[in-house]
Amino acid sequence: MKILTGKIAIVTGVRNSKGIGAATCLSLAKAGADIFFTYWSPFDEAERRLERDFPSKLCEKINSFGVRSNHMALDLNLEESQNNLLNTVQNKLGTASILVNNATYEAPTNFRTLTSENLDNHYQVNNRGALLLAIEFAKRYEQQFPNKKEGRISNFVSRGPDPNNIAYIATKGMTIPTTEPLSVALAPIGITVNSIDPGPTDTGWINKEIKNSVLPLFPTGRHGRPEDPAKLITFLASEDSYWITGQTIRFEGGF
């Protein structure tokens, strides 16, 4: 039997076929989990990352592994987005036991262009939205799965010295110190909480110049690929990972 058969997983922020979100959906599906994923087309369209009919095409790929799938557009800026998502998942597939906080708001900002408005835009999705979703997910898990130890929350985080991504790194980095206290809070109800820093991952944004400049910083000899963190997420979703919680894992090939 596949290691995640019978489980339901939520993956937020699944933008396009080249991203970590899509790779995570497919990896979890291969392991037997039913998949519900979200996206937010207006943001993706503004960033020129929108692929025509992508959600339905990804659903077809997920279904090819013999599992169920569904999806919805979700703006994590909205007050009721967390409840709307979890209610929809419940109606379409059932109560989820796996949550992957992959949704991201990112707009280049340096010390000259950073404003309170664009900092708030980053915060609303990268911190407030992700944390409130994790909390509501945990409440529902506790009600539906008492005395079970199969809940899993994984957050994608970021850090580093990029001077042109100050708001993004500041807000994604803020998730790191919340990982440990949240893991302590949720351990008694059977949920583990971990964060993953995948480092520079080639999801289509790395051009030839960046590849050539960054490649020497990878002692393993290649750039990160979406399938790399997807495999880690799948392991963290499994029963074998139960003793791992409260960790921020640098999963970046020695970068």
Secondary structure, 3 states (H helix, E strand, C coil): CCCCCCCEEEECCCCCCCCHHHHHHHHHHHCCCEEEEEECHHHHHHCCCCCCCHHHHHHHHHHCCCCCEEEEECCCCCCCHHHHHHHHHHHHCCCCCEEEECCCCCCCECCCCCCHHHHHHHHHHHHHHHHHHHHHHHHHHHHHCCCCCCEEEEEECCCCCCCCEHHHHHHHHHHHHHHHHHHHHHHHHCEEEEEEECCCECCCCCCHHHHHHHHHHCCCCCCECCHHHHHHHHHHCCHHHCCCCCCEEECCCCC
